[in-house]
Amino acid sequence: MNPLIECCEQNLASGGELLLSDPFIEENSDIVTYSCMNECVLCAQTLFVLFEGERIIGETPELLVENIKKALVAWQEEMG
């Protein structure tokens, strides 16, 4: 079972779509997109996803992808 990454379509349109094309993230997680996640203030401020229910943010698309990868590796180590 892969960890769940939840994304807001509006946030992805601001540059976060880079995570959808990353092979490591694609292979090691399940990604769900919603039209809105009711996090409008956060969405307007920065790029973010929910990773297993916890927020991961990144000031740039590259930082968001990097932070998601770190969370994925930590999750994999914890789950064995």
C-alpha positions as CSV (number, residue, x, y, z in Angstrom):
1,M,0.0,0.0,0.0
2,N,1.3,3.4,-1.0
3,P,0.9,6.6,1.1
4,L,-1.8,9.0,-0.1
5,I,-1.0,12.5,-1.4
6,E,-3.9,14.8,-1.7
7,C,-3.7,17.9,-4.0
8,C,-5.8,20.9,-4.8
9,E,-6.2,21.5,-8.5
10,Q,-5.9,25.2,-8.1
11,N,-2.7,24.8,-6.2
12,L,-1.3,22.4,-8.8
13,A,-2.1,25.0,-11.5
14,S,0.2,27.4,-9.6
15,G,3.2,25.2,-10.4
16,G,2.7,22.2,-8.3
17,E,1.9,20.0,-11.3
18,L,5.7,19.2,-11.3
19,L,5.0,16.5,-8.7
20,L,2.6,14.7,-11.0
21,S,5.4,14.0,-13.5
22,D,8.1,12.9,-11.0
23,P,8.7,9.2,-11.5
24,F,9.7,8.5,-7.8
25,I,6.6,10.2,-6.5
26,E,4.4,8.6,-9.1
27,E,5.7,5.0,-8.4
28,N,5.7,5.3,-4.6
29,S,2.4,7.1,-3.8
30,D,-1.3,7.3,-4.6
31,I,-2.2,10.9,-5.8
32,V,-5.7,12.2,-5.5
33,T,-6.6,15.7,-6.8
34,Y,-9.6,17.7,-5.7
35,S,-11.1,20.8,-7.2
36,C,-10.8,22.5,-3.8
37,M,-9.5,21.4,-0.4
38,N,-10.9,24.4,1.5
39,E,-7.4,25.6,2.3
40,C,-7.7,28.8,0.3
41,V,-5.5,31.0,2.5
42,L,-2.7,28.4,2.4
43,C,-3.3,27.8,-1.3
44,A,-2.9,31.5,-2.0
45,Q,0.4,31.6,0.0
46,T,2.4,28.6,-1.1
47,L,2.4,25.3,-2.8
48,F,1.2,22.4,-0.6
49,V,-0.1,18.9,-0.5
50,L,-1.5,16.7,2.2
51,F,0.7,13.6,2.7
52,E,-1.1,11.0,4.8
53,G,-3.2,13.9,6.2
54,E,-0.2,16.1,7.1
55,R,0.7,19.3,5.2
56,I,3.8,19.5,3.1
57,I,4.7,22.8,1.7
58,G,7.3,24.2,-0.7
59,E,8.0,27.8,-1.8
60,T,8.8,26.5,-5.3
61,P,7.6,23.5,-7.2
62,E,11.1,22.0,-6.9
63,L,11.1,22.4,-3.1
64,L,7.7,20.9,-2.9
65,V,8.8,17.8,-4.8
66,E,12.0,17.6,-2.7
67,N,9.9,17.8,0.5
68,I,7.5,15.1,-0.7
69,K,10.3,12.8,-1.6
70,K,11.8,13.2,1.9
71,A,8.4,12.4,3.4
72,L,8.1,9.4,1.1
73,V,11.5,8.0,2.1
74,A,10.7,8.6,5.8
75,W,7.3,6.8,5.4
76,Q,8.9,3.9,3.6
77,E,11.6,3.5,6.4
78,E,8.9,3.7,9.1
79,M,6.6,1.1,7.3
80,G,9.5,-1.2,6.5
